[in-house]
Amino acid sequence: MGRWNDHGGWAKGPYLQLIVCGWLMGGLYNTLGAGLNTIMSQQRGIAVTGHNIANANTDGFHRQEVKVKSLSNTTYGIQVDTVRRASDQFLQRQVFSHESEYGEARARSEGLERIESVIADTEDQSLTATLDDYFAAWQELVVFADKKSQREEVVSATKLLVNSVHRNASALQVAQDDANDDIATTIDEINTLINNISDYNKQVTEAESYGYEANELRDHRDQASKELSRLTGAKSRLDEDGFLNVTIGGGVHLVLREQ
């Protein structure tokens, strides 16, 4: 091998060998680097796929997918750009809205079921049956006012009606006490969910401000929001920065982003 000397001639020596070897080694390193980057990216994709399969039946879990990007000309191959959470904000708002409606309907239904269990017409001594017997006895008395037995029938029907009213009143009081106990328990659960949503909001904001992925945190936050909607009929809405605000009733804020 040789090299071009200062006099315009071709000189023998190892200099050209070093140039060629350096060029070949650089190309080899680039090729190996590109392959390594690609393998590492695909390995991350396989890990995310396994994570999706493992959590297929996990409540509130959203499927994740790996997004890759091409590297620059000096570093060949691909690398993981982000692990995206498969979630549509429009559909998410629809889910939150329907969960709220479901929560309101469920709470109303449970209250009516308690009342129905007390005053349901399932016995001869039910309130409806005793009312019918009471008015029937009076109608008979109007026709047979001179009969003592009929007057006694009215008295008997009146006593049965009074007893039925007292019995239903006591049963309704028990149902109300049970409902109050359930409300007290539910309030504790509601407060826990509100605190959890607030904590998840802070964790998501902090994690994403440092460039970390917060997919699982968002899943946990959405699940807590759904449970809160079922319990209270609360409405949840994401703002433009991904912060979850929660309101109830006429716009009372349960979770509100601090300005």
C-alpha positions in Angstrom: 0.0 0.0 0.0 1.2 3.6 -0.4 0.2 7.2 -0.1 0.4 10.4 -2.2 3.5 12.4 -1.2 4.2 16.1 -1.2 6.0 15.9 -4.6 2.9 14.6 -6.4 4.0 11.0 -6.4 2.7 7.8 -5.0 4.6 6.7 -1.9 4.6 3.3 -0.3 3.5 3.1 3.4 0.9 2.2 6.0 -0.9 5.5 5.9 -3.5 4.5 3.3 -4.1 1.2 5.2 -5.1 3.2 8.3 -7.5 5.4 6.3 -9.2 2.4 4.7 -9.3 0.5 8.0 -10.8 3.5 9.7 -13.4 3.9 7.0 -14.3 0.2 7.2 -14.5 0.1 11.0 -16.6 3.2 11.1 -19.1 1.6 8.7 -19.1 -1.5 10.7 -19.7 0.3 13.9 -22.6 2.3 12.3 -24.1 -1.0 11.1 -23.8 -2.7 14.4 -25.1 0.4 16.2 -28.1 0.6 13.9 -28.8 -3.1 14.5 -28.4 -2.7 18.3 -30.8 0.3 18.4 -33.4 -1.6 16.3 -33.1 -4.7 18.5 -33.5 -2.6 21.7 -36.6 -0.8 20.2 -38.2 -4.0 19.1 -37.4 -5.5 22.5 -39.3 -2.6 24.2 -42.2 -3.3 21.8 -42.3 -6.9 22.8 -42.3 -5.9 26.5 -45.2 -3.5 26.0 -47.2 -6.2 24.1 -46.6 -8.6 27.0 -47.8 -5.9 29.4 -51.0 -5.5 27.3 -51.7 -9.2 27.3 -51.1 -9.5 31.1 -53.5 -6.7 31.8 -56.2 -7.6 29.3 -58.7 -8.3 32.2 -57.5 -5.5 34.5 -60.2 -2.9 35.2 -59.5 0.5 33.8 -56.4 -0.6 31.8 -55.8 1.0 28.4 -53.8 -0.8 25.7 -50.4 0.8 25.0 -48.5 0.9 21.8 -44.8 1.8 21.0 -44.1 4.6 18.6 -40.6 4.6 17.1 -38.7 7.3 15.3 -35.7 7.3 12.9 -32.4 8.4 14.3 -30.1 11.0 12.7 -27.6 10.4 10.0 -24.8 10.1 12.5 -26.6 7.5 14.6 -28.5 5.0 12.4 -31.5 2.8 13.1 -34.6 3.6 15.2 -35.4 4.3 18.8 -38.5 4.4 20.9 -40.1 7.8 20.7 -43.0 7.2 23.2 -45.3 4.5 24.5 -48.7 5.9 23.7 -51.8 5.1 25.7 -54.7 4.1 23.4 -57.4 6.5 24.6 -59.7 8.8 22.7 -60.6 11.9 24.6 -64.0 12.3 22.8 -65.0 8.7 23.8 -63.5 9.3 27.2 -65.8 12.3 27.8 -68.8 10.1 26.6 -67.9 7.4 29.1 -67.6 9.9 31.9 -71.0 11.4 31.0 -72.7 8.0 30.8 -71.1 6.9 34.1 -72.6 10.0 35.7 -76.1 9.3 34.4 -75.7 5.6 35.4 -74.7 6.7 39.0 -77.7 9.0 39.3 -80.1 6.3 38.0 -78.6 3.6 40.2 -78.8 5.7 43.4 -82.5 6.5 42.6 -83.3 2.9 41.9 -81.7 1.6 45.1 -83.7 4.1 47.1 -87.0 3.1 45.4 -86.2 -0.6 45.9 -85.9 0.0 49.7 -89.3 1.7 49.8 -90.8 -1.0 47.6 -89.6 -3.7 49.8 -91.5 -2.1 52.7 -94.8 -1.3 51.1 -95.0 -4.0 48.4 -98.3 -5.7 48.2 -97.1 -9.2 49.1 -99.2 -9.9 52.2 -102.9 -9.8 53.1 -101.9 -7.4 55.8 -100.2 -5.0 53.4 -101.1 -1.3 53.5 -103.1 -1.5 50.3 -105.0 -4.6 51.5 -105.9 -3.0 54.8 -107.0 0.2 53.1 -109.3 -1.7 50.8 -110.8 -3.6 53.7 -111.2 -0.4 55.7 -113.2 1.4 52.9 -115.2 -1.8 52.2 -116.2 -2.0 55.8 -117.4 1.6 55.7 -119.4 1.0 52.6 -121.1 -1.9 54.2 -121.8 0.1 57.3 -123.6 2.7 55.1 -125.9 0.0 53.8 -126.3 -1.9 57.1 -126.0 0.9 59.6 -128.3 -0.8 62.1 -126.3 -3.9 62.4 -123.9 -4.2 65.4 -121.7 -6.7 63.6 -121.1 -4.3 60.8 -120.1 -1.6 63.2 -117.7 -4.0 64.9 -116.3 -4.8 61.4 -115.5 -1.1 60.9 -113.7 -1.0 64.2 -111.7 -4.1 63.4 -110.8 -2.8 60.0 -109.7 0.5 61.5 -107.4 -1.2 64.0 -105.9 -3.3 61.3 -105.2 -0.2 59.2 -103.6 1.6 62.1 -101.4 -1.4 62.9 -100.4 -1.6 59.2 -99.5 2.1 59.1 -97.4 1.7 62.3 -95.7 -1.4 60.9 -94.9 0.3 57.6 -93.7 3.5 59.4 -91.4 1.4 61.5 -90.1 -0.5 58.5 -89.5 2.8 56.6 -87.6 4.1 59.5 -85.4 1.0 59.5 -84.8 1.4 55.8 -83.9 5.1 56.3 -81.5 4.2 59.1 -79.9 1.6 56.8 -79.7 4.1 54.0 -78.0 6.6 56.3 -75.5 4.0 57.4 -74.8 3.2 53.7 -74.4 6.9 53.0 -71.9 7.3 55.8 -69.9 4.5 54.4 -70.2 5.8 50.9 -69.1 9.3 52.0 -65.8 7.8 53.3 -65.4 6.0 50.0 -66.2 9.2 48.0 -63.6 11.2 50.0 -61.0 8.6 49.4 -61.7 8.6 45.6 -61.6 12.4 45.5 -58.2 12.4 47.3 -57.0 9.7 45.0 -57.9 11.6 41.9 -56.2 14.8 43.2 -53.1 12.8 44.0 -53.1 11.1 40.5 -53.5 14.5 38.9 -50.4 15.7 40.7 -48.4 12.6 39.9 -49.4 12.7 36.2 -48.4 16.3 35.9 -45.1 15.8 37.7 -44.2 12.7 35.8 -44.9 14.1 32.4 -43.2 17.4 33.2 -40.0 15.4 33.5 -40.7 13.5 30.2 -41.8 10.2 31.8 -44.8 8.2 30.7 -47.8 8.3 33.0 -50.0 5.7 31.3 -50.7 3.6 34.4 -51.3 6.7 36.5 -53.9 7.9 33.9 -55.5 4.5 34.0 -55.8 4.6 37.8 -57.2 8.1 37.7 -59.8 7.3 35.1 -60.9 4.2 37.0 -61.2 6.3 40.2 -63.3 8.8 38.3 -65.6 6.2 37.0 -66.2 4.8 40.5 -66.9 8.3 41.8 -69.4 8.9 39.0 -71.2 5.7 39.8 -71.4 6.6 43.5 -72.4 10.3 43.1 -73.3 11.1 39.5 -70.2 13.4 39.4 -69.1 14.7 36.0 -65.4 14.5 35.0 -63.7 16.5 32.2 -60.1 16.7 31.0 -58.8 20.2 30.4 -56.3 21.1 27.6 -53.4 20.1 29.7 -54.7 16.7 30.7 -55.8 17.7 34.2 -59.0 15.9 35.3 -61.6 18.2 36.9 -64.6 16.8 38.7 -67.9 18.5 39.4 -71.2 17.4 41.0 -74.7 18.8 41.1 -75.0 22.3 39.9 -71.3 22.7 39.2 -69.9 22.2 42.7 -66.2 21.3 42.2 -64.9 18.1 43.9 -61.5 18.3 42.1 -60.4 21.6 40.6 -57.0 22.5 39.2 -55.3 25.2 41.2 -54.8 28.3 39.1 
